[in-house]
């Protein structure tokens, strides 16, 4: 069983996050099957879309450019609650594609970004038929453990 635990101190408070991958389950490309949080506060971020501050879609036709905008938006949202990517305990990634190569490109771009540590926790990657905005190719939904 692979177990990674971390203690994070923020503003004098401690959050304990343990990530577990039981030997009976398949190996993963970087995430853990289970995330246990010992804290009393949680932040649920709305799905982060590839929209700029004015609400305009960024990177039409480019999964990579849209991911870069989603990462910037997610980091801003995390910053608003004084959180870091390491405190993300659940992520769901939506990619408008049924092509496993495109899904792999999206996964690798996300884990290689400044938001990358967020995807070490329990994570799901989905290929979907449609997202909320015309031309939108990617969206990321995050749940964050905050200190008490």
C-alpha positions as CSV (number, residue, x, y, z in Angstrom):
1,X,0.0,0.0,0.0
2,X,1.4,3.4,-1.0
3,X,0.7,6.0,1.7
4,X,1.7,9.7,1.6
5,X,0.9,12.0,4.5
6,X,1.5,15.7,4.8
7,X,0.9,18.2,7.5
8,X,0.3,21.8,6.3
9,X,0.5,24.8,8.6
10,X,-1.4,27.8,7.5
11,X,-1.9,30.8,9.8
12,X,-0.8,28.7,12.8
13,X,-3.3,25.9,12.1
14,X,-2.5,22.4,10.9
15,X,-4.2,20.3,8.2
16,X,-3.4,16.6,7.9
17,X,-4.0,15.0,4.5
18,X,-3.2,11.4,3.8
19,X,-3.3,9.9,0.3
20,X,-3.6,6.1,0.0
21,X,-3.3,3.6,-2.9
22,X,-4.1,0.0,-1.7
23,X,-2.0,-2.7,-3.4
24,X,-5.2,-4.5,-4.4
25,X,-6.1,-1.6,-6.8
26,X,-4.4,-0.7,-10.1
27,X,-1.4,1.6,-10.3
28,X,-2.2,5.2,-11.2
29,X,-0.5,7.8,-13.3
30,X,0.2,10.1,-10.3
31,X,-3.0,10.3,-8.3
32,X,-4.1,8.2,-5.2
33,X,-7.2,6.2,-4.9
34,X,-8.1,7.5,-1.5
35,X,-7.6,10.9,0.2
36,X,-8.3,11.2,4.0
37,X,-8.5,14.7,5.5
38,X,-8.4,15.5,9.2
39,X,-9.8,19.0,9.3
40,X,-13.1,20.6,9.8
41,X,-13.3,23.0,6.9
42,X,-13.7,22.4,3.2
43,X,-13.9,24.7,0.2
44,X,-15.7,23.5,-3.0
45,X,-14.6,25.5,-6.0
46,X,-17.0,25.9,-8.9
47,X,-15.8,24.3,-12.1
48,X,-12.9,26.4,-13.4
49,X,-13.5,27.3,-17.0
50,X,-11.1,28.7,-19.7
51,X,-12.6,32.2,-19.4
52,X,-10.7,35.4,-18.9
53,X,-11.7,38.1,-16.3
54,X,-14.2,39.5,-18.9
55,X,-15.9,36.2,-19.3
56,X,-14.5,35.6,-22.8
57,X,-13.4,32.1,-23.9
58,X,-9.6,31.8,-24.1
59,X,-7.8,29.5,-26.5
60,X,-10.5,28.6,-29.0
61,X,-9.7,25.1,-30.4
62,X,-6.7,24.6,-28.2
63,X,-6.9,22.2,-25.2
64,X,-3.4,23.4,-24.1
65,X,-4.3,27.1,-24.1
66,X,-7.6,26.4,-22.4
67,X,-5.8,24.4,-19.7
68,X,-3.4,27.2,-19.1
69,X,-6.3,29.6,-18.5
70,X,-8.1,27.0,-16.2
71,X,-4.9,26.6,-14.2
72,X,-4.6,30.4,-13.8
73,X,-8.2,30.7,-12.7
74,X,-7.9,27.7,-10.3
75,X,-4.8,29.2,-8.7
76,X,-6.6,32.5,-8.3
77,X,-9.6,30.7,-6.7
78,X,-7.3,28.8,-4.3
79,X,-5.5,32.0,-3.4
80,X,-8.9,33.6,-2.5
81,X,-9.2,31.0,0.3
82,X,-5.5,31.1,1.2
83,X,-5.0,27.6,-0.1
84,X,-2.3,25.8,-2.1
85,X,-2.7,23.1,-4.8
86,X,-1.3,20.6,-2.2
87,X,-4.5,21.1,-0.2
88,X,-6.8,19.9,-3.0
89,X,-8.3,16.6,-1.9
90,X,-10.5,15.8,-4.9
91,X,-10.5,16.8,-8.5
92,X,-12.6,16.1,-11.5
93,X,-11.3,17.0,-14.9
94,X,-13.7,17.3,-17.8
95,X,-12.3,17.3,-21.4
96,X,-14.5,17.6,-24.4
97,X,-13.2,14.6,-26.3
98,X,-13.5,10.9,-26.6
99,X,-9.9,10.5,-27.8
100,X,-7.7,9.0,-25.2
101,X,-4.7,10.8,-26.6
102,X,-6.4,14.2,-26.0
103,X,-7.3,13.1,-22.5
104,X,-3.7,12.1,-21.9
105,X,-2.4,15.5,-23.2
106,X,-4.8,17.2,-20.9
107,X,-3.7,15.1,-17.9
108,X,0.0,15.6,-18.5
109,X,-0.4,19.4,-19.1
110,X,-2.3,19.7,-15.8
111,X,0.1,17.7,-13.7
112,X,3.0,19.5,-15.2
113,X,1.5,22.9,-14.3
114,X,1.8,25.0,-11.2
115,X,-1.6,23.4,-10.2
116,X,0.0,19.9,-10.6
117,X,0.1,18.9,-6.9
118,X,-3.7,19.2,-6.8
119,X,-4.0,16.1,-8.9
120,X,-2.1,13.8,-6.5
121,X,-5.2,13.3,-4.5
122,X,-8.3,11.4,-5.5
123,X,-8.9,12.4,-9.1
124,X,-11.2,11.6,-12.0
125,X,-10.6,12.4,-15.7
126,X,-13.7,12.4,-17.9
127,X,-14.1,12.7,-21.7
128,X,-17.5,14.4,-22.2
129,X,-19.6,15.4,-25.2
130,X,-20.3,19.0,-24.2
131,X,-19.4,21.6,-21.7
132,X,-21.2,24.8,-20.6
133,X,-19.7,27.4,-22.9
134,X,-19.6,27.3,-26.7
135,X,-16.1,26.2,-27.7
136,X,-15.1,25.1,-24.2
137,X,-12.8,22.1,-24.2
138,X,-11.8,21.7,-20.5
139,X,-13.1,22.3,-17.0
140,X,-11.6,21.4,-13.6
141,X,-13.6,21.0,-10.4
142,X,-11.7,21.1,-7.1
143,X,-12.4,20.3,-3.5
144,X,-9.9,21.8,-0.9
145,X,-9.2,21.0,2.7
146,X,-8.7,24.2,4.7
147,X,-7.3,24.6,8.2
148,X,-9.7,24.7,11.1
